[in-house]
Amino acid sequence: MSTARAERLVNLVLALLSTRQYLTADRIRGIVPGYADAASDEAFSRMFERDKTELRELGIPLETGRNSAFDPAEGYRIARRDYELGEIELAPDEAAAVGLAVRLWDSPEMTGQAQGALVKLRAAGVDLDHTEPPVVESRVRAEPAFTPLVAAVQARQAVQFSYRRSGSAERLTRTLEPWGVVSWRARWYVVGHDRDRGAPRCFRLSRIVGDVRTAGRPGEVQRPDNVNLLELIAGTTDPDPAPVTTAKLWIADQRAAGVRRRARLTGRLTVGGIEGDLAEIDLSFPESAADWIAGHGPDVLVLEPDVLAKAVRGRLESVLHPELHHDLHHEVRR
């Protein structure tokens, strides 16, 4: 969501909150800043439809109706009784922290939710400076399993998923009663009672393959009293062992400088008519390295280990052929 669109949504919310009557689309176009930029009636209509959908997805109760039986067009308003929150007071440093947190998410789903929270707070009168350039790079990346697992925790519902252990391509089906999803050392984990092992376990979200499926009815999971999820992870000598793996790569000549800096060159090889170097690199966390390597596209080719080569290939295929990646997830689920 761009800053201009967020401001337009805030202005729209304020306009609809400030009236007891229903405002027609034409009236909204004339009084809400941001809509005057529409090049035509059709452009305004598309913009307004998107904004209405956005507000409803944010949970804002947008009402539709007519002020009287003689009104030719429907209008819109937001009932204060359904929208207003309790008084929100944030100190300047707290408001700055909220604005910074919005920019830290590096995930389409979570970015949208963070921007939605920003719109709601600004509409409630909380001054959040979102115009300054970020002082840190986006680093909080939510894995695909993040949203369904958080939903399962909130619903107190067991889940099933396919899980790949470190250094192995084998996938095992695990059934978990989730207690919470936490971040530990820049990685996301779900912690809970593993029904297959009959004991508490933690699973790294980046190793969950395919869809997370519910198993049982909501409300069945009981989280133990006084359990500390971070202590469960930190208290384990190695919650999910990740030994150092030596990967063998091919790197195209004069390309992928970042990979070259960390690698040891061991020889020469021509791939597809393109000359390059053979290299070795030590990796503690191949899953994270797969994102990094895939970011170099055809300039870096993983030769060994096979599990890393498949992980990189899967990431590239999901970008080039997203519909095939979606079908693969459904195949894994079946």
N, C-alpha and C positions, 0 to 999 in steps of 0.2 A: 504494500500500500504506500503510495507516494505521500509526501507531506501535504501537497496541494489537495489530494483527495481526502486525507484525514481531516484537514481543516474544513473542507466543504461538508463532510459528514457531521462534524461538530456544529457548524453553523446551521445545518438542517435540523439537528436534534434540538438546538436552542430555539429555533423558530417554531417548531412543532410543540415544544413544551410551553411556550409563552402565550399560547392562544387556547381558548376554550372552544372556538369554532373550528370547523374543518377547513383547511386551506387547500384550494384547488392547485393543480399542477402549474397552471399559468401564474397564479399568485405566488407560488413558491419560486418560480423562475425569476420573478421580478424582485423579490425581497431577500433571497438567500445568496450571499456572495459565492461566486464560483460557477453559477449556472449561466451567467451572462456571457461566458466564454464560448458557449455552444455555438457552432457555426450555423446551425439550422434547427428547425423544429424537430426533425428526425434525430439529429445529434443530441438535442436536449432530452428527447424521449428515451433514447438508449441510456444516456447518463443517469437519468432519474430512476429508471427501472433497475439499473445496477445498484444504485445507492439504496433503494428500498429493500432490495434483496440483502444487501450487506447489513443494514440495520436489523432486519429480522434474524439473520444468522448470528448477530451479536447479542440476541436476546432482548432487543429493545422493542417494547410492545407498540407497534405502529397500527393505529386504528384507521379504518376507512369508513366513510359515511357521508351523508348530506345534512346541511344545516336545517333544511326544510323540504317539504314534499315538492316545492316549486323549483328547487335548484336543479339546473340541467346537468351539472357535472358533479362527480364525487370529489371529496376532499380528504385530507389526511391530518391527523393530530396524534400526539402522544399524551396519554392520561398520566398526570403527575402521580396519582395514587399507585399506579402500577410500575412506575419507573424509579421514583426517587429512592435514594439510599439514605442511610444514616449520615450524619455530618462527617465529612472527610477532611482531616487536617494533616498536612504533611509539612514538616520543616523544609527549608530550602535544600539541605543536603539530602533529605529523604526523597524529595521530588527529583533531584538530580540522579539519585541512584535508580529510581524507577525508569527515568528516561534512558539511562545507560543500559539497564537490563533489557529494555525493549530491543535495543540494537545488537544484543549479544547472541540472539537466537539465529542459528544457521540452518533452519529447517522450514519448508513452506508451511506446514501445519502449525508449528509453534510460532512462527513469525506472524501469521495471521491472527492467532489468539493474543499475542503480545500487543499487536497494533490495535486490536479490538479493546483491550484493557486501557490502552492509551486514550482512545476516543472517549470511552466512558468517563475516565478521570477528568479529562479536559472539559467535557460537557458538564461535569459536576462542579466545575470551578477551580480545580486544582491546576496550578500553573506549572506545566512541565515543558522545559525547554527542549524541543526536538529539532531545532534548526542548526545547532552547532555541529560541525563535523565530528564523527566519532574519534575518541582518543585511543581506542583499542580495536583490534580486528574481531570480527565475529568468530567465536570459538565454541559456543555451546551448540553442538550438533546433536539433534535428537534422532535416534535410529528409527526406522519404520515401525519397530515393535513398541516404541515408547507410548504412543497414544492408546492403543488397545490395552496395554498392560496397566497404565494409569487408570483407565476406565474400569478394569477388572478389580483393581485395588479399591476404588471408590464404591464399586458395587458389591465388594466382598464375595467375589465369584472366582472359582477355580478356572485355570486355563490349561490348554495343551499347546505345545509347539515343537517343531523339529529343531534340534540343537546340535551344532557341530563343535566338537571338542578341539582344543588347541592342537595344531599340527596334524590333524586328521581330517579327511574328507567325509568320514562316516557321519551319518545323521541319525540321532536317536530321538524318539518321541518322549517328551517329558511332560508329566502332569504336576502342576504346581498350584498350591494355595498361596497366592501372593499377599505379602504383608506390606510391601512398599517398593518404590522405584527410587534409587538414589544414585548420585554421582560420586565416584571414588577415583581419585587420581586421573581426572579427565576422561573417565569412562563410565557409562551407565550400566547399572546392575539392577536386576529384580531379585528381591530376597523373599523367601517364604518357605513353606513346608513342602518338601518334595515327597509326593505320595509314593513314587517308585522306590525311593531310598528310605522312606519313613523317618526323615530327619531334616533339619533346616539346611537349606542350600541357597547359594547365590549363583546367578547366571548372567553372563555378560550379554547385553542386548545385541551387540554387533555380531554375535555368533548364532543368533536365532535366524533360522532360514524359513522363508515363506510366511504365511499368515499365522497370527495368534488366534486360537479358537477357544471359545468358552466351553467349560466342562462342568455342568451342574447348574443349580439355580442361584440367583443372587441372594446374598445374605448368609450363605453357608459357611464362608470362611471366617474363622475367629482368630484375630491377631492376639498373641500372648500379651499379657499386661507387662508394662515396663520393659519391652524389648527395644533395644537400640540397634537399628539396622546398620549404621556405620561401624559400630563395635563388632557386629557379626562379621562384616567383611574384613575390617582391619585386624580383628583378633585371629583370623585364620592365617596361618603361616604363609600360604599362597592360595588365595581363594580360587584361582583358576590358573594353574601353572602355564607359563609361557616361556619355554626355553629359547635361547638364542638360535635363530635359524640362519644359515648361510644361503643366500639366494644367488643364483647365477643369472646374469642378465646380458642382453645384447643392447648396446647403446649406439645409435647412429652418430656418425662423425659430426662434430661441432654442434651437437644438440644436447638437451637435457643436462645443462651445467650443474644444476642442483644435485642430480643423481651422481654425476661424475665426482663431485667433491667428496661424497661419502663412500665411494666405491674404490675397489682395488682393481686396476686393469690387469688382465691376465693373458690377453691375446687379441687376435683379429678374426673377424668373421664377416662374410657377405651374405645378407639376407634379402631375397627378392631383388637382387641387383644393386642394393644399397650397401656401401661399406660402413663398417662400424667396429667398435671394440667389444671384446668379451670382458665382463667384469664380475666381481663378487662383492656382496655387501651383507653385513651382519644385521639381522633384524630381530628385535625382541618381541615385536607385536606385528606379525605379518598382516593381520586384518587391517590395521591402520595404514600400513605401508601400501596396501592394495589401492586405496583411494589416491595416495600420493603418486604412485607409479602410473595408474590409469590416467591421471591428469596430464601426463606427457604424451598420450595418444600413441601414434605409431613409432615414435622416436625411441621407445624403450620396449623391449620384448623380454618377458620372463621365461627362462629356459628351465629352471629348477627353483624350488620344489613345485610339484604339480598342483598342490593345493593353492599356492599363491598365484600360479599361472591361471587357474580356473577362476579365482576370485577377481583378478584383473580383467579377464575376458568377460566375466559376467557384468562387471561395472560398465565396460565399454558397450556391450550389447544392450544394456538397459538404457543407454543414452541414444544409441543409433536406432534401436528397434524397441521402443518402450512397450509396444503391444505384445511382442514376444516375451518380454520380461514378465508382463502381467500374466500371460498364459502359463509360463513356467511356474509361477507361484501357485496357480490353481492345480497344476499337475502334482506339485509337491504336497499340497493339502490332501489330494485324493490318495 
